[in-house]
Structure formats: structure tokens, C-alpha cells
Amino acid sequence: MTSEIDPALLALSGSKIEILISCNNLADLDEFTKTDPMCVMSIKQFGQWKEYGRTEAIRNTLNPR
């Protein structure tokens, strides 16, 4: 299966973009404190997923912004 790249995305090549991420009511998986969530961004290149970046962990929250 081949997918075409949106021309609007090609126009962004080499540009810097800002992505705002927030979550609500994450599962509380830590036993003694709240969860320390972070976001990992991956890009699929040549059929393989590669980590592109990650945010810092936001400590003790279930509702990170």
C-alpha cells in the first residue's frame, strides 16, 4: 500500500512547527505518587519507526498540559 504525501506538508519541509499536547484523566499507574507522563514523537521512515523527539516528564500529574 502506498500513500501520497499531502503537498501542504511538503511546503513545511525545513520549517519549524509547534505542537501543543495535553491529556486528561490518565491512568494512575504509579503506586506511591501520581504518574509522570511524557510524550514521545516518532516518524515512520522507510517502513521503520524512528524516535524523533520527546518532551520532558511532567511530575505527579494525571492531567499534563
N, C-alpha and C positions, 0 to 999 in steps of 0.2 A: 504494500500500500504506500503510495507516495502522496505527500501533502504539499501544496503550494504555499509559499511564504507570502503573506499579505504585503503588498507594496508599501503600505503605510509603515510597516515595521522596518522595511529596508531603508526607508528615509531616516529612521532613527539611528542607523548604524554609525557608531563613533560618538553618539550623543550620550549625555548623562541624564538619567531619569531618576525620579524619587518615587519610591513605592511605600505607601503607608499601610501598615498591617496592625490589626487589633483582633483580639479574641475575647469571648465572654464565656464564663462558666466552664473553664477547662476542668478536666478530671483531676481531683486531688490525689495524686499517686504517692506523694512523699508521706512517710509515716509520722515524722516529728514536726515538720514545717509545711508550709504551702509549697506548691510546685514552683520551680524556677524555669519558666518557659523561655525558649528562644526559637527563632525561625531560620531554617536552612533553605537557601535558594539553589536549585540545581538546574542545569541546562542539558538537554539531550543533544549530543554531538556524535554523528556517525553511528547512531544506534546505541550509544553508551551514555549513561547519566553521569555527569561530572558536577561536583560541588563548585558553585560559583562564588558563594559568599554566605555569611551568617551574621545574625545580629548578636548583640551581647545578651546574656541571660538577664532577665528581669526577676529579681529575687522576691520570693514569698508572695506571689500573686496568682490568682486564678483568672484575672481579667487584664492582661497586659495591653498596653497601648503604645 
